[in-house]
């Protein structure tokens, strides 16, 4: 696996793009002339971008040279022969050419750039707290000042983000709102391209396939994605061999992705083809892949003994192709240095690296829990609250006219009580007005307005560039969100059903939630992922449309999981998530109970008790819902029983509490609202108020939310009685059979009576 780097590659390559490359990776029409190096060195004529200081012939060809500032003598016809810097002393031919001399190569220094780079890598290997990107949290490669974004060890999981970043950069370049002036987000040059590397074995991973497919899909539709995929092909995936020619066949066949290839052990050829590929991507703003054949020296990792699956002859053949040896041979053949000199330099570098390694071994390591988790998911609730207040002030003041126009002259606070779905829709619209870089996207969210109409009308109000449909692939949807957030946008992707999230959950676990942790906050991918889920949906049932599995979300450190049950909670909670994403770079999952989307009644048909008015902007700050704060309903005396629940459980528990109130039992119903982080302080306070706790958990008994609530009670020393009502450890079946495994209002009532009878 290779590291991923999102870089602003040298713009000079756009000034003179070498000839196009055919599907076999060979240049056509490049017009290369002269400057051949000795055949025994295995070198063919090369052409570098003019931005690198190479003289161009009258017919457009170029011979290999060094930058102009180094001093290359020109031919009579305007060409240039390979030379070395003036300081070395180049003798001129009678023809005006130059013969190569032996350069006075500088001695290694502990302070040179190479040593600094090596120090960074070695710091990562020994988990030094002074390592520049992760600070000892993980062995990753990255530098914020060089726009090199760290990646995790999951195979190919970074590729969807690369595609998302490419799409976002191109949208911003073509006139979308940019990030200048906002210190919380990065600003990218308008001609930036994305470079993403991976190994040949990763080509086979579903995540890589998703990324290639998405890049090609968008290219086919006419949307440009300037991303250069770089495949480092050493023919091995730990011990599993890539079939001969498979990587080339697989990469060459990707529709919409231009194919370039080079011998990755040959520095000159690699530079030439890489420059071509980067220039092509930069000029055309389209995806390409650079396929580099190379070798793997030693095993995959420290514990991998490659002699168990590779012959000595094969290992020796790879060592002979070591890029370092190939480059040394080329330098000797070209007259730049002698073999003894290069060996001496190699040894000198080796001792230099040893000294650096010994130094970094003694550097401090992370030594406390606070140090480790400090950048996991910082919470700045005061700033988030202030951001909500600022949005309210803007909506009521300078943005009032635009808001009135967006809502057709009738803002949602004047339309009467709203359902949960309508409240979310209105809050999304207000969010789009407040955050010019916010974008809503996913399957069917634009033209159709979502399966349940939650995003209806948003595309008409804000345009197809900010509200758009994606291809049907959850991994790519989240990858688009990751890249958009990294580019400085505020993405709000939708996953159509909770069951479909499990296809792509590593994009949240391994990529989204780890970004701040592995970069010490230098990079962020703020995101609010809307997910329709949970059970009790009528008429469209079965496990995949009534999934009640959220354990995988609650297990991700730093991830915010919100579950609004009531319309008057949905809008402020969504505003909080958007503000947290913008202020703290938070990754939030906004889990919307499908069965409550269009509910209107609570106790009796027609009572309208599940509807709620939409707050006017002047009330947003007052009704702000901080992350990790519950909502409490008092029923009757509210002194006998505490019911702790969330989502659909809120509606069922309120109905059960009303039944208990008729029997003289006073209850307080606690709506958790936030499943991560849990509102522990509110849980303990309300549990202690009655000494009897009934946990109503619509997720499964094993791995369900109720386990976390009970653990919080135990950990904080709660000594009262507690009981749990939860769904069975079963997938949700179709039709009436679902009632046999899910929590019911009757089960809640009976559970409360049993608890009170103790």
C-alpha positions in Angstrom: 0.0 0.0 0.0 1.2 3.5 -0.8 0.7 6.7 1.1 -1.7 9.2 -0.4 -0.7 12.8 -1.1 -3.0 15.5 -2.2 -0.6 18.0 -3.7 -0.5 21.2 -5.6 1.9 19.7 -8.2 4.3 22.1 -9.9 2.2 24.4 -12.2 5.2 24.6 -14.6 4.2 21.4 -16.1 1.1 23.0 -17.7 3.3 25.3 -19.8 4.5 22.6 -22.1 2.6 19.3 -22.0 4.5 16.5 -23.6 2.7 14.5 -26.3 -0.3 12.5 -25.4 0.0 8.9 -24.3 -1.7 6.1 -26.1 -3.6 3.3 -24.2 -0.4 1.4 -23.9 1.3 4.1 -22.0 3.6 5.1 -25.0 4.0 8.7 -26.0 2.8 9.7 -29.4 3.7 12.8 -31.3 6.1 13.9 -28.5 8.8 15.1 -30.9 11.7 13.9 -28.9 15.1 14.6 -30.5 18.8 13.9 -29.6 20.4 13.5 -26.2 20.5 9.8 -26.0 22.5 8.4 -23.1 24.5 5.2 -23.4 22.6 2.1 -24.4 24.2 0.0 -21.6 22.6 2.3 -19.1 19.2 1.3 -20.4 18.1 4.8 -21.0 16.0 6.2 -23.8 15.6 9.9 -24.8 13.5 11.8 -22.3 11.6 15.0 -22.5 10.9 17.1 -19.5 8.5 20.0 -19.2 9.9 23.4 -20.3 9.0 24.7 -16.9 11.8 22.5 -15.6 14.3 24.5 -17.6 14.7 22.3 -20.7 15.5 24.0 -24.0 13.0 23.2 -26.8 14.1 22.5 -30.4 12.7 24.4 -33.3 10.6 21.4 -34.1 9.3 21.1 -30.6 11.6 18.4 -29.4 13.8 18.5 -26.3 16.9 16.7 -25.2 17.5 15.8 -21.6 19.2 18.6 -19.7 19.3 20.2 -16.3 17.5 23.4 -15.3 18.5 26.6 -17.2 19.9 28.1 -14.0 22.4 25.3 -13.8 24.0 26.3 -17.1 23.3 24.1 -20.1 25.1 25.0 -23.4 23.0 25.2 -26.4 23.6 23.7 -29.9 23.6 25.8 -33.0 20.1 24.7 -33.9 18.8 25.6 -30.5 18.9 22.1 -28.9 20.8 21.2 -25.7 22.9 18.3 -24.8 23.1 16.7 -21.4 25.2 18.9 -19.2 26.0 19.5 -15.6 25.9 22.7 -13.5 28.5 25.4 -14.3 30.1 25.2 -10.9 31.3 21.7 -11.9 33.2 23.0 -14.9 31.7 21.9 -18.2 34.0 22.0 -21.2 32.5 23.1 -24.5 32.7 21.2 -27.8 33.7 22.8 -31.0 30.1 22.5 -32.0 29.0 24.5 -28.9 27.8 21.4 -27.1 28.9 20.3 -23.7 30.6 17.2 -22.3 29.6 15.8 -18.9 32.1 16.4 -16.1 32.0 14.8 -12.7 30.0 17.0 -10.3 31.2 18.1 -6.9 28.4 16.4 -5.0 27.8 18.0 -1.6 28.5 16.0 1.5 25.5 14.9 3.6 24.6 17.2 6.4 22.4 16.6 9.4 20.6 19.8 8.5 19.8 19.2 4.8 16.3 18.5 3.4 16.9 14.8 3.0 17.9 14.5 6.6 14.9 16.5 7.7 12.6 14.2 5.7 14.3 11.1 7.1 13.9 12.4 10.6 10.2 12.8 10.1 9.8 9.2 8.9 12.0 7.8 11.7 10.0 9.8 14.2 6.9 8.0 13.0 8.5 4.6 13.3 9.4 5.1 16.9 6.1 6.9 17.9 7.8 10.1 18.8 5.5 12.9 20.1 7.5 15.3 17.9 6.6 13.5 14.7 5.1 16.3 12.5 1.7 14.8 11.4 0.3 12.3 13.9 2.5 13.2 16.9 3.2 9.6 17.8 -0.4 8.4 17.5 0.2 6.2 14.5 2.9 5.4 11.9 1.5 7.5 9.1 3.1 9.7 6.4 2.0 13.3 6.0 2.9 16.9 6.2 0.3 19.7 6.4 2.6 22.4 5.0 3.2 20.2 1.9 -0.5 19.2 1.6 0.3 15.5 2.2 -2.7 14.0 3.9 -2.1 11.0 6.2 -3.8 7.7 5.5 -4.6 4.7 7.6 -3.6 1.1 7.0 -7.0 0.0 5.6 -6.5 -1.2 2.0 -7.6 1.4 -0.5 -9.9 3.2 1.9 -8.3 6.6 1.0 -9.2 6.4 -2.7 -12.8 7.5 -2.4 -11.7 10.6 -0.5 -9.2 11.4 -3.2 -12.1 11.3 -5.8 -14.2 13.4 -3.5 -11.5 16.0 -3.1 -10.9 16.1 -6.8 -14.6 16.7 -7.5 -14.8 19.4 -4.8 -11.7 21.2 -6.0 -13.1 21.3 -9.5 -16.4 22.6 -8.3 -14.7 25.3 -6.3 -12.4 26.2 -9.2 -15.4 26.6 -11.5 -16.9 29.4 -9.5 -18.1 27.6 -6.3 -17.7 29.4 -3.0 -14.1 29.3 -1.8 -12.6 29.1 1.6 -10.5 32.2 1.8 -10.9 34.2 4.9 -12.0 31.3 7.0 -9.2 30.2 9.2 -10.9 26.9 10.1 -10.6 25.4 6.6 -7.9 24.9 4.0 -7.6 27.0 0.9 -6.5 25.2 -2.3 -5.0 26.8 -5.4 -7.4 26.8 -8.4 -5.1 24.5 -10.5 -4.5 22.0 -7.7 -4.7 18.3 -8.6 -5.0 15.3 -6.4 -2.4 12.5 -6.3 -3.3 9.2 -4.6 -1.0 6.2 -4.4 -1.8 2.5 -3.7 -0.3 -1.0 -4.3 -1.1 -3.5 -7.0 -2.9 -5.8 -4.6 -5.2 -2.9 -3.7 -6.5 -2.8 -7.3 -8.7 -5.8 -6.3 -10.3 -4.2 -3.3 -13.9 -3.2 -3.5 -13.1 0.3 -2.2 -10.6 0.9 -5.0 -13.1 -0.4 -7.5 -15.6 2.0 -6.1 -13.2 5.0 -6.4 -12.2 4.1 -10.0 -15.8 3.6 -11.0 -16.9 6.9 -9.5 -14.1 8.8 -11.1 -15.0 7.3 -14.5 -18.8 7.7 -13.9 -18.4 11.4 -13.3 -16.1 11.8 -16.2 -18.7 10.0 -18.4 -21.3 12.5 -17.3 -19.0 15.5 -18.1 -18.1 16.4 -14.5 -14.3 16.8 -14.2 -12.2 15.2 -11.4 -8.5 16.1 -11.5 -7.1 13.1 -9.7 -4.0 11.1 -10.5 -4.0 7.6 -9.2 -0.5 6.1 -8.8 -0.2 2.4 -8.6 3.0 1.1 -7.1 3.1 -2.4 -8.6 5.6 -4.8 -7.1 3.6 -7.8 -8.0 2.9 -8.9 -4.4 0.1 -8.5 -1.8 2.1 -9.6 1.3 2.6 -13.2 0.0 -0.1 -13.4 -2.6 1.2 -12.7 -6.1 -0.6 -10.5 -8.5 -1.1 -12.5 -11.7 1.2 -11.4 -14.5 -0.3 -8.4 -16.3 -3.4 -8.3 -14.2 -2.8 -4.8 -12.7 -2.1 -3.4 -16.1 -5.2 -5.0 -17.6 -7.4 -3.9 -14.7 -6.2 -0.3 -14.7 -6.1 0.1 -18.5 -9.7 -1.0 -18.8 -11.2 1.6 -16.4 -13.5 3.8 -18.5 -13.0 7.5 -18.2 -9.5 7.1 -16.7 -6.4 7.8 -18.8 -3.6 5.2 -18.5 0.1 6.0 -18.2 2.8 3.5 -17.4 6.5 3.5 -16.6 9.3 1.5 -15.1 9.2 2.7 -11.5 12.8 1.5 -10.9 14.0 4.0 -13.5 14.1 7.5 -12.0 14.4 9.3 -15.4 11.6 7.4 -17.0 9.4 7.7 -13.9 10.0 11.5 -13.8 9.2 11.9 -17.5 6.0 9.9 -17.5 4.9 11.3 -14.1 5.3 14.8 -15.4 3.3 13.9 -18.5 0.5 12.3 -16.4 0.4 15.2 -13.9 0.3 17.7 -16.8 -2.4 15.9 -18.5 -4.6 15.8 -15.4 -3.9 19.4 -14.7 -4.7 20.6 -18.2 -7.7 18.4 -18.9 -9.0 18.3 -15.2 -9.8 14.6 -15.8 -8.7 11.4 -13.9 -5.7 9.4 -14.9 -3.7 6.4 -13.5 0.1 6.2 -13.4 1.1 2.5 -13.3 4.7 2.1 -12.0 6.2 -1.3 -12.1 8.7 -1.6 -9.2 10.1 -4.1 -6.7 9.6 -4.8 -3.0 12.8 -5.0 -1.0 12.5 -7.3 2.0 9.2 -8.5 3.5 5.9 -6.6 3.7 6.5 -5.9 7.4 8.9 -6.7 10.1 7.3 -10.1 10.9 7.0 -11.1 7.2 9.8 -13.6 6.2 9.6 -13.5 2.4 11.8 -16.5 2.1 8.7 -18.6 3.0 7.1 -17.8 -0.3 9.9 -16.4 -2.6 12.9 -18.1 -4.0 16.4 -16.8 -3.4 16.8 -16.2 -7.1 13.6 -14.1 -7.3 14.7 -12.0 -4.3 18.1 -11.5 -5.8 16.6 -10.4 -9.1 14.5 -7.8 -7.3 17.5 -6.6 -5.4 19.3 -6.1 -8.7 16.5 -3.8 -9.8 16.6 -1.7 -6.6 15.9 1.8 -7.8 18.9 3.0 -5.9 21.2 0.7 -7.8 19.5 1.6 -11.1 20.0 5.3 -10.4 23.6 4.7 -9.4 24.4 2.8 -12.6 22.8 5.7 -14.6 24.9 8.3 -12.8 28.0 6.4 -13.5 27.2 5.7 -17.1 26.3 9.4 -17.7 29.6 10.5 -16.1 28.1 12.3 -13.1 30.0 10.3 -10.5 32.2 7.3 -10.0 31.2 4.0 -8.4 33.6 4.5 -5.4 32.3 8.0 -4.8 28.7 6.8 -4.8 29.5 4.0 -2.4 31.2 6.4 -0.1 28.2 8.7 -0.2 25.9 5.7 0.5 27.9 4.8 3.5 27.9 8.4 4.7 24.2 8.6 4.4 23.8 5.4 6.2 25.8 6.7 9.2 23.8 9.9 9.1 20.5 8.0 9.3 21.8 5.9 12.1 22.7 9.1 14.1 19.3 10.5 13.4 17.6 7.2 14.4 19.5 7.2 17.7 18.4 10.8 18.3 14.7 10.2 17.7 14.7 7.1 19.9 15.3 9.4 22.8 12.5 11.9 21.9 9.5 12.0 24.2 6.5 9.8 23.6 2.8 10.4 24.4 2.6 9.8 28.1 -0.9 10.4 29.2 -4.5 9.7 28.1 -5.1 13.4 27.7 -2.2 13.7 25.3 -3.4 10.8 23.2 -7.1 11.9 22.8 -6.5 15.7 22.7 -7.0 15.8 19.0 -9.5 13.0 18.7 -12.7 15.2 18.5 -12.3 18.5 20.3 -15.6 19.9 21.6 -16.0 23.7 21.8 -19.6 24.0 22.8 -19.4 27.8 23.5 -18.2 28.4 19.9 -20.8 26.1 18.5 -23.5 27.9 20.4 -22.1 31.2 19.2 -22.2 29.9 15.6 -25.9 29.0 16.0 -26.6 32.5 17.4 -24.6 34.1 14.5 -26.7 32.1 12.0 -29.9 33.3 13.7 -28.8 36.9 13.6 -27.9 36.6 9.9 -31.2 34.9 9.1 -33.2 37.6 10.9 -31.0 40.5 9.6 -28.8 40.7 6.5 -30.1 37.4 5.2 -33.7 38.0 5.8 -34.5 38.9 2.2 -32.7 35.9 0.7 -34.4 33.7 3.2 -37.8 35.0 2.3 -37.0 34.5 -1.4 -35.7 30.9 -0.8 -38.9 30.0 1.0 -41.2 31.6 -1.5 -42.2 34.4 0.8 -43.5 32.1 3.4 -40.8 30.9 5.9 -41.5 27.7 7.7 -42.3 29.4 11.0 -45.4 30.8 9.3 -46.6 27.6 7.7 -48.1 26.0 10.9 -47.0 22.9 12.7 -44.6 20.7 10.8 -43.8 17.0 10.8 -40.3 15.6 11.5 -39.6 15.4 7.8 -40.8 18.9 7.1 -38.8 20.3 10.0 -35.6 18.6 8.7 -36.3 20.0 5.2 -36.7 23.5 6.5 -33.5 23.2 8.6 -31.5 22.0 5.6 -32.7 25.0 3.6 -31.7 27.4 6.4 -28.4 25.6 6.6 -27.8 26.1 2.9 -28.6 29.8 3.3 -26.2 30.2 6.2 -23.3 28.0 4.8 -22.5 29.0 1.2 -20.2 25.9 1.0 -22.8 23.5 2.2 -23.9 20.8 -0.3 -26.6 18.1 0.0 -26.1 14.9 -2.1 -26.9 11.2 -2.3 -29.1 8.8 -4.1 -32.4 10.3 -5.2 -32.0 13.5 -3.1 -32.2 16.0 -5.9 -34.8 15.4 -8.6 -36.9 13.1 -6.5 -36.4 15.0 -3.3 -35.5 11.8 -1.4 -37.4 8.6 -0.9 -39.4 10.2 1.8 -39.5 13.8 0.5 -37.1 15.1 3.1 -35.0 17.0 0.5 -37.9 18.0 -1.7 -37.5 21.4 -3.3 -33.9 22.0 -2.3 -32.4 21.6 -5.7 -34.9 24.0 -7.2 -34.0 26.6 -4.5 -30.2 26.2 -4.4 -29.3 24.7 -7.8 -27.8 21.4 -9.1 -24.3 22.3 -8.0 -25.2 22.3 -4.4 -28.0 19.6 -4.3 -27.2 16.7 -6.6 -27.9 13.0 -7.1 -25.0 10.6 -6.9 -24.4 7.1 -8.3 -25.7 4.2 -6.2 -22.6 3.5 -4.1 -22.5 4.3 -0.4 -18.7 4.1 -0.2 -18.4 6.7 -2.9 -21.1 8.9 -1.4 -19.1 9.1 1.9 -15.9 9.4 0.0 -17.3 12.4 -1.8 -18.2 13.9 1.5 -14.7 13.2 2.9 -13.0 15.0 0.0 -15.5 17.8 0.0 -14.9 18.5 3.7 -11.1 18.4 3.1 -11.5 21.0 0.3 -13.3 23.4 2.7 -16.9 22.6 1.9 -19.6 21.6 4.4 -20.9 18.3 2.9 -24.3 16.8 4.0 -24.4 13.4 2.2 -27.4 11.1 2.6 -27.3 7.4 3.1 -30.7 6.2 2.0 -31.2 3.5 4.6 -29.2 2.5 7.7 -28.7 -1.0 6.4 -26.9 0.4 3.4 -24.4 2.2 5.6 -22.8 -1.1 6.6 -21.6 -1.5 3.0 -19.4 1.6 3.6 -18.9 2.0 7.3 -15.1 2.0 7.2 -15.3 5.4 5.4 -16.6 6.7 8.7 -14.6 4.5 11.1 -11.3 4.3 9.3 -11.2 7.5 7.4 -13.6 10.2 8.6 -13.2 9.9 12.3 -9.5 9.4 12.3 -8.5 12.5 10.3 -8.0 14.9 13.1 -6.5 12.1 15.3 -3.8 11.2 12.8 -3.0 14.8 11.8 -3.2 16.6 15.1 -6.0 18.7 13.7 -4.0 19.9 10.7 -6.6 18.3 8.4 -10.3 18.1 8.9 -13.2 16.4 7.0 -16.3 18.0 8.6 -19.4 16.2 7.6 -23.0 15.7 8.6 -24.2 12.3 7.3 -28.0 12.0 7.1 -29.2 8.4 7.5 -32.8 7.2 7.3 -33.1 4.3 9.7 -34.5 2.4 12.6 -37.6 0.2 12.6 -41.5 0.4 12.8 -41.9 1.6 9.2 -45.3 0.5 7.9 -45.8 -0.9 4.4 -42.2 -1.0 3.4 -40.7 -3.4 5.9 -38.1 -6.1 6.2 -34.6 -5.9 7.6 -33.1 -3.7 4.9 -35.6 -0.9 5.3 -36.1 -1.3 9.1 -32.5 -1.8 10.3 -32.0 -1.1 14.0 -28.3 -1.7 14.2 -26.3 1.3 15.4 -23.6 -0.4 17.4 -21.0 0.2 14.7 -21.6 3.9 15.0 -21.4 4.1 18.7 -18.1 2.3 18.6 -16.3 4.9 16.6 -14.3 7.3 18.8 -15.2 10.9 18.3 -18.1 10.3 16.0 -21.3 12.3 16.9 -24.5 10.3 16.6 -27.8 12.3 16.8 -31.3 10.8 16.8 -34.1 13.4 16.6 -37.5 12.1 17.6 -39.6 15.3 17.7 -39.9 17.9 15.0 -39.0 20.7 17.4 -35.8 18.8 18.3 -34.8 17.9 14.7 -34.1 21.5 13.5 -32.0 22.7 16.4 -30.1 19.4 16.5 -29.3 19.6 12.8 -28.2 23.2 13.3 -25.9 22.1 16.1 -24.4 19.4 13.9 -23.8 21.8 11.1 -22.2 24.3 13.5 -20.0 21.6 15.1 -18.8 20.4 11.7 -17.9 23.9 10.7 -16.3 25.0 14.1 -14.7 21.7 15.2 -14.5 19.7 12.0 -16.9 17.2 13.6 -18.1 14.1 11.8 -21.8 13.7 12.7 -24.3 11.0 11.8 -27.8 12.4 11.9 -30.0 9.3 12.2 -33.6 10.0 11.3 -36.3 7.6 12.4 -38.2 6.7 9.2 -41.4 5.7 11.1 -41.6 9.2 12.6 -41.0 11.2 9.4 -44.7 11.8 8.8 -46.2 11.1 12.1 -48.7 13.7 13.3 -50.4 12.2 16.3 -49.3 11.0 19.7 -52.1 9.8 22.0 -55.1 9.6 19.7 -55.8 9.9 16.0 -56.1 13.5 15.0 -54.6 15.1 18.1 -51.6 16.6 16.2 -49.5 16.1 19.3 -46.4 14.9 17.3 -46.4 18.1 15.2 -44.4 21.2 16.2 -44.0 24.8 15.2 -40.7 25.7 13.5 -38.8 28.3 15.5 -38.2 31.7 14.0 -34.6 32.8 13.8 -34.9 35.0 16.9 -35.5 31.8 19.0 -32.8 29.6 17.6 -30.2 30.6 20.2 -32.6 30.2 23.0 -33.7 26.7 21.8 -30.1 25.6 20.9 -29.5 21.9 21.7 -25.9 21.2 22.7 -24.3 17.9 21.8 -24.8 15.4 24.6 -27.8 17.0 26.3 -31.0 15.0 26.8 -34.7 16.2 26.9 -37.0 15.3 29.8 -40.8 15.0 29.7 -42.7 14.9 33.0 -45.8 12.8 33.1 -48.0 13.0 36.2 -46.0 13.5 39.4 -42.8 12.4 37.6 -41.6 11.0 40.9 -42.0 7.2 40.5 -40.2 6.1 37.4 -37.5 7.2 34.9 -37.8 5.9 31.4 -34.7 6.4 29.3 -35.1 6.0 25.6 -34.6 7.5 22.1 -36.1 7.6 18.6 -39.3 5.6 18.2 -39.0 4.7 21.8 -39.8 8.3 22.8 -43.3 8.2 21.2 -44.0 4.7 22.6 -42.7 5.6 26.1 -44.8 8.8 26.3 -47.9 6.7 25.4 -46.9 4.1 28.0 -46.3 6.8 30.6 -49.8 8.2 30.0 -51.3 4.7 30.6 -49.2 4.5 33.8 -50.4 7.9 34.9 -54.0 6.7 34.8 -52.8 4.0 37.3 -51.3 6.7 39.5 -47.7 6.3 38.5 -45.7 9.5 37.7 -43.0 9.1 35.1 -40.2 11.2 33.6 -39.3 10.2 30.1 -35.8 11.0 29.1 -35.1 11.3 25.3 -31.4 10.8 25.0 -31.3 12.6 21.6 -27.6 11.9 21.3 -26.3 8.3 21.2 -22.7 9.4 21.0 -21.6 11.0 23.2 -24.3 9.8 25.6 -25.8 12.5 27.9 -24.4 10.8 31.0 -24.9 13.7 33.3 -28.6 13.9 32.4 -29.0 10.1 32.7 -27.6 10.1 36.2 -29.6 13.1 37.3 -32.9 11.8 36.1 -32.2 8.2 37.3 -31.3 9.4 40.8 -34.5 11.5 41.0 -36.7 8.4 41.1 -34.4 5.5 41.9 -36.1 3.3 39.3 -34.9 3.2 35.8 -36.5 1.5 32.8 -34.3 1.6 29.7 -36.3 1.3 26.5 -34.0 0.4 23.7 -35.4 -0.2 20.2 -32.0 -1.5 19.1 -30.9 -5.1 19.8 -30.3 -6.4 23.3 -26.7 -7.4 22.4 -24.7 -4.4 21.4 -27.6 -2.1 21.8 -27.8 1.5 23.2 -29.3 0.1 26.4 -26.0 -1.5 27.3 -24.3 1.9 27.2 -26.9 3.5 29.4 -26.7 0.7 32.0 -22.9 0.9 32.0 -23.1 4.6 32.6 -25.3 4.0 35.6 -23.0 1.4 37.0 -19.8 3.4 36.4 -21.2 6.4 38.2 -22.3 4.5 41.3 -26.1 4.4 40.7 -27.6 2.2 43.4 -31.3 2.2 42.4 -33.3 -0.4 40.5 -32.9 -0.8 36.8 -34.6 -2.9 34.1 -34.3 -3.0 30.3 -36.7 -3.5 27.5 -35.0 -4.1 24.2 -35.5 -5.6 20.8 -34.5 -9.3 20.3 -31.2 -10.3 18.8 -32.8 -10.8 15.4 -33.0 -9.2 12.0 -36.3 -7.4 11.5 -38.7 -9.6 9.5 -41.4 -8.5 7.1 -44.9 -7.5 8.0 -46.7 -8.3 11.3 -43.9 -10.7 12.2 -41.7 -7.6 13.0 -43.9 -7.1 16.2 -42.5 -10.3 17.5 -39.0 -9.0 17.8 -39.3 -5.3 18.3 -40.1 -3.3 21.5 -43.8 -2.5 21.8 -45.8 0.0 23.9 -47.3 -3.0 25.8 -43.8 -4.3 26.6 -42.8 -0.9 28.0 -45.9 -0.7 30.2 -45.4 -4.2 31.5 -41.7 -3.7 32.1 -42.5 -0.6 34.2 -45.1 -2.5 36.3 -42.6 -5.3 37.0 -40.0 -2.7 38.0 -42.4 -0.9 40.3 -43.4 -4.1 41.9 -39.9 -4.9 43.2 
